[in-house]
Amino acid sequence: RTISCRQVSGIYYKYLEVRECVPRLRKLRKMLWETPYAGPDVEQDDCEEHRQYSLSELLERVQCSEEQMRDALEQMPAMHIHGHWRVLEPEYELSAVTSLLGVIEEQKCSLDAVPKSLVMSMLKDVLPGPVLKLCLNYYFIEKSISSEEEEELLSVNNDRLCRLFAEVLLRPAGKFNLGEFSSIWQQSVPDGMSTHFSQLEGLALVDRDVNPAVVWHYPVHNLPEDPAGRFQQLFEARDKWTQQDITPYIEELSSSKCSVKVLLAKHTRSSTHGGIKYYTAKYTK
């Protein structure tokens, strides 16, 4: 045996604990919007100018699991084309959806019973396959199989289509007279579809305390990802919020261990006026 002298330079008393956290998907949106897909003609002229990303490249750069990534891509919505994930440029997306609705109207199909094969066959030479698939999957709902012809039928997703047309109207408009917007919005959607202000949750804000009442584009994806920064920006936009109004803007920050109510308790203070509970900034200047 030998005895040696060892100098103790430190003692480990700190440990790292793995905890579930909310996926940080804002970077995903930013990356995909670097190069929105605007149609095959534009792609030929501009295919090498900007970066495009495969699923593995997105997973390397964005903090989330593969399952969370796929869910986020589906909800954006995004499509897989030529080995990369892309979002549609807004004007091109509207054009594609309008083409779909035009076929439905031309063929006199019910909005609740659209033959999928008919639409796909009539638009296969008009829209790229992935674009057509994205529009059908996102803006329509698989309904049933006809017992007579075994035809796959689709029904229009009323809320998503109305929301699309609302954003088209609101994005360039600034503050919009609420009454005028409501009328124009309803006129912009196909006959048989109905607009409702609940379809604007997380997309636009309504102020009925001014005369006339106004509505303006205020999408949740433009807000900061960190809770403190998000609440600060929300209270800069509006002094007080009801839980119903603020929830669409903060629910993506919630988790199994931090619910919407916990977020509100931590970052706001509440008061009741006229029987309605309002939330205001916790710390005011």
Buried (B, 14 or more C-beta within 10 A) or exposed (E): EEEEEEEEEEEEEEEEEEEEEBBEBBBBBEBBEEBBBBBEEEBEEEEEEEEBBEBEBBBEEBEBEEEBBBBBBEEBBBBBBEEBBBBBBBEBBBBBBEBBBBBBEEEEBEBEEBBBEBBBEBBEEBBBEBBBBBBBBBBBBEBEEEEEEEBBBBBBBBBBBBBBBBBBBBEEBEBBBBEEBBEBBBEBBBEEBEBEEEBBBBBBBBBEEEEEBBBBBBEBBEBEBEBEEBBBBBBEEBEBBEBEBBBBBBBBBBBEEBEBEEBBEEBBEBEEEEEEEBBBBBEEE
